[in-house]
Amino acid sequence: MKILYHHRTRSSDGQSVHINEMIHALRAQGHEVVLVGAAVREPGYGSFGAGPGIVGLLKAALPGALYELIELLYSLKPALLLLAAWRTHRPDVLYERYNLHLLSGAIVKRLTGLPFLLEVNAPLADERAKYGNLKLLRLAGWTEGLVWRYADLVLPVTGVLAAMIEARGVPPSRIAVVPNGVGDEFLSFAGDRRELRRRFGVEGRTVIGFVGFVREWHGLDGVVRMLGRLGERLNLHLMIAGDGPALPGLRAAAAAVGVADRVTFCGVVGRDQIVEHLACFDIALQPHVVPYASPLKLQEYMSLGLAIVAPDTPNIREVLQHEKSALLFPPGEMAAFEAAIERMAKDAALRAALGAEARATIVGRDMTWAGNARKVVAFAARLCARQEERR
């Protein structure tokens, strides 16, 4: 199949992981991917871009409403590029990663009739209204709903997000949930975990691990205090792979309670090294989750058979079961979060059972990038067949 793939993402965080992995998986399965989109740098956990760039500078300099109108008008340029690519390559389908005020895919669909698949990772109008100082709320809601309804098939990453999309007028028959996946390097990892622990200085300890951008609301300060109470008795060690504004406070807290030697701050970790860091963990932490998200770290924890502590939210329950494949705690209740960690730290058999079931879930449901690529191609083939029948 020939797939015209479009995105407007420049960041080097989890968004670029998703883009890069999907393109790689599609090409590995023999499909031709014609890419139209912004440059995406090699992703790394804790690396969230190398500066504001031209887009960031414009956003800071212009009035918010004007910037949002420019954002909308900018859809015309990639639409022209997509039309040129359509004329040159004659693709079978268009696959677009949704972004706010991005009408390019809908324009091309309207002008060419090309089957249009839309990947949606977040309700960005709501998200930017809450966190991004969005000015033209009605315009954002209109463009978002328009693109969602225009797509032949919308691919949200969770059932929670699917329900939000359906509420905006998209029929359930045109929605298919495709969670984030995991790469082969995680499922096929066969490195010497004992040697890795020796390399990172955590050999012989029960390692509590976190990967990602560290903020205060993750509650890792409570984990540091737990080390002060239980670290020596349970031989615990905290390993944090990533950067973030909470790190200075965590370093100070570790020194204050006398456990600096039981905390490893790995800093920014390159994508090619992340699996080796995760392989050192015994207990993997997902302290907080956006209610509609499919966290990349979660599938990676699961694929390595790690025992997971995560919030008991509907999107997490789509992939994990309490007491079966993870320990789930009421969201925001940090005492319950810490109690779950303590329980796991004391029970190696529980950790092994939960980790094995989590990995079995990934394998059984084919929650891999390769599996996602197969699903997308199957959806695309059905759309093409339907279009052929109508001719």
Secondary structure by P-SEA (a helix, b strand, c coil): cccbbbbbcccccaaaaaaaaaaaaaaaaccccccccccccccccccccccccaaaaaaacccaaaaaaaaaaaaaaaaaaaaaaaaaccccbbbbccccccaaaaaaaaacccbbbbbbccaaaaaaaacccccaaaaaaaaaaaaaaaccbbbbccaaaaaaaaaaccccccbbbbccccccccccccccaaaaaaaacccccccccccccccccccaaaaaaaaaccccccbbbbbbcccccaaaaaaaaaaaaccccccccccccccccaaaaaaacccccccccccccccaaaaaaaaaccbbbbcccaaaaacccccccbbbccccaaaaaaaaaaaaaacaaaaaaaaaaaaaaaaaacccaaaaaaaaaaaaaaaaaaaaaac
